[in-house]
Amino acid sequence: MHAHPSSRFLLNTPDVELWPARLLRARSNRDARVLSRATQVLRRKRDGAYLAAALPEGVIGLMPRWQREPGIDDALDLLDAGAPHATHAAAPDLPLSQVEARLAALGLDADDYAARTGLALVAEPAWLAFAGLDRYRRPLWLTSETARAWQGLHAAAARDGVVLDAVSGYRSHEYQLGIFDRKRARGLSLDAILAVNAAPGYSEHHAGSALDISAPGEPPAEESFEDTAAFEWLTRHAADHGFTMSYPRDNPHGIVYEPWHWRYRPATD
């Protein structure tokens, strides 16, 4: 039996994501009953709340006043349109207007930040492909092309006796904005947060083409990854699969050395 196309994609809008129901965990008995019959779940990007679920008989709400949620009409339109058919085509980008507005609300001048770091705003794709599970058994979402490249990279390393762990892939603008909101609520200044976190909208993870990679037994996102057999293998073979390390030592963006962060760049880039 072949999986339904919607079970292989995360469909994306600026405010709401449409997740395959089979990849989500129920958070209550009621959710469990609904999710057992659902094909997709409308999930609020800001906090991951389940808004509604698509069942054979129609859409059923999972929280009060879900129909008043920002962006819900766009999400329902996307639900009606269904999963993309051209699975090998690149997904179109979502507009950047919303993240630009949020940056202004944070008191961050986007043009000034871009000039200081050499980074550009990164759009989110309109859909992402399921690329397996990460080391924490969470769904790993990447662009279709990056997913295929990652699976090839992972398999090639395994043939050489090396295990590569995916730690994280796609992250939304809202996810990054949430980090800033939580830290500001704890009293941290914007400058203090920017010292350790990329500004919302400027992470390569937003594009679905970057992965944080680790090795079994190795803590995630630590410089010690460079001492592993996995990192040695990546330095010799990753480029053959289209992956490059984005932030080496003394990179021009002022970002700390990240031996774990690798981005897929098609040959045409």
N, C-alpha and C positions, 0 to 999 in steps of 0.2 A: 504494500500500500504506500502511495506517495503522500508526503505531507502537503497540506493545503498551502498555497503560496503565501498566505498571510502569516503562517507560522515561521517563516524564514526572514521576516523583515520587521524592523522598527520603523513605523511611519511617523513623520516628524512635522510639527508646526511650532511656531515660536513659543506657545504657552502649554501645549498638550502633546504628549506622545501616545501613539497607539501601539500597545505591546501585544505580542502573541500571549493569549491567556495561559498556555501551557508552561510558559517560562516564569510565571509569577506565583508567589506564595500567598495563600489566603491568610488574611489577618483576623478573621472572625469566622464563626460557623456559617453565618449568612454568606460571607464572601466565598467560602469553600463550596457551598451549594451552587452559587452563581457561576464561579470560575470553572467548575467541573463541566459546565455546558457551554461556556462562552468560547468564542473564537478570538476575540480581541478585547482589550481593556484600555479605556481612555484614562491616562495617568497624568496628573498635574506635574509639570516639570519642576515647579518651585520646591515642592516638598515630597514628591512621589505619591501623593494621595490618589487612591483609586476613585475616579469620578463616576464612571459608568462602564457597562460591559455590553458587548454585542452578542446576542443570543439568536438562535434560529427564528424566534418569534419577534425579534426587535431589540431595541436598546433599553436596558434597565439601569436605573440610577443606583449608585452605591454610596451616595452621600446626599444630604439634604441640599436643595437648591442648586444641584449640579448644572442645571440648564442655564444658570446665570453666570457661570464661570467665564472669565475672560478667555477668548479664543475658542470657545466650545463650538461655535458654528463652523469655524474652519476645520476643526477636528471631525465633526460629523460629516462635512463635505468630503473629507479625505477618506472617512470610513465608507461612504457610498462609492467612492471611486475605486476602492479596493487596492490590493497589492500591485506593485509595478510588474509589468509583464516583461519588459526588457531588462532582465536581471544582470546582463553584462554591460549595460549602459551606465554612464556616470549619472548620479542623481543631481538634479538642479539644486542650486543653493537657496537657502531661505534668506529673506531680506535682513539687513543689519540694522534697520532703523530702531528696533526695540532695544538692542543692547547699547546702541549709542545714547539713547535716552537715559538708560540706567547708569551708564558711566557718568553722565552729566549730573544725575541725582547723587552719585557718590562724591561729587566734587572733583572728579578726575577729568582733566582736559585731554581728550583722546589724541588730538594732534600733537600736543606737547609730549605725551607719553610715547607715541610712535616715533617722534623725532629723537627722543633720548635713548630709546632701546633699539631702534631699527626694525621693530616688529610692526606688522600690519594687522588690522582686524581680520579675524578668521570666521567665515560664514559656516553655518551648520548645513549638512546635506538634508534634502527632503526625505530621504530614506537611508537606512543602513541595513547591512546584511548580518545575520547571525553567524558568528565565526567560532562557535563553540563556547566553552566555559573557561573563565579564568581560574587562577589557583584557589580562589575562594568560592568556587562553584557558582559564580555570578555570570549571567550572559555577557558575552563579549561582542560588542557591536562595532563594526568597521564598515567602510565603504566596500562595495562588492569586490572591486579590484584589490584593495588592501587585504580583505579577508582571504582571497585566493593566494595572494603573495605570502601572507603570514602562514597559512597552512602548508605551503611549499617550503618555507623556511624552517618551520617546526619539524616537518618530516625529514628534511635533509639533515638537520642536526641530529635527529634520532638515529638515522642510519649511521652516523659517526659516533654514536654512543653518548650524545650530549642531550640533556633535557632542558628545554627552554620553557619557562613559566610566563604566561601572560598575566600581568598584574592588573592592568587597566587599559582600555581603549578609548572609545568615544566618551566625551563628557560635554554636557550642554552648557551654554552660556548661563542658564539659570543655576546649574550646579555650582559653577564658579562664583556667581553672584551670591549664592547662599553662604559660601565660605566667608566672603567679605562681610555680609550682614551679621553673621554669628560672631565674628571677631570684633567688629565694631561695637556690637552689643556688650562685649566683655570689656570695652574701654580702650581697645587698641586703636592707634592712629592709622590713617590711611598709609602714611609712609612706612610705618612698621609692618603693616600687612604686605605691602608691595615688595618689601625686602625679601620675602620668602614665597610669595604667591604671585604668579603672573596676573596682570589685570584681566578682569572678565572680558572675554572676546578676543584675547590675544594668545590663547593656548593652542598649540597644534592639535591637541586632543579634540578640539571642537570640530575639526574637519573630518574626523573619523579615519585619519590616515597615520596616526601615531600610536605607538604602544609603549608602555612601560614593561620591561622584560626583566625577569629574575631567574634564579635557579633554585632547585629544591634545597630547603634548609637555609637559604640566604634571605635576610630581611629585605623587604621591598624598599626601593628608592634610597639605597645607601651606596656611598662611594666604594665600599668594600666589594661591590659586585665586580669591579675591574680585576679582582684577584681570582675570579672563578674560571673554570674551564668553559663555561657558557660564554662569558665575555670574550675570552681568547678566540673561541670559534666564531663569534659574531664579527670580530675585527678582521678575520680572514675571509669570511664567506658571505656576510650579510649583503654586501654590495652586489654580489651575483644575483641576488633575489630582489634588488631594488631598494634595500633599506640602508639608511645612513644614520649615524649618531648626530643628533641635532645640536647638542650643546657640549662640545669638547672643552677642555681647559682653555681659559682666556678667549672665549668666544666673544664676538663683537656686540652681543646683546646684553652683556652684563649679567647673564643668568649663570647660576652656579654650575659647576661641572656635573653633568648627569650621564654617567655611563650606561644607565638603564633605559634611557629614552631614545627610541629609534623611530624614524619616520619613513614610510614608503613613498617614494617619488617615482612615478612612471618614467619610462625612458624619454618621453617627449618633454618632460619638465626641464 
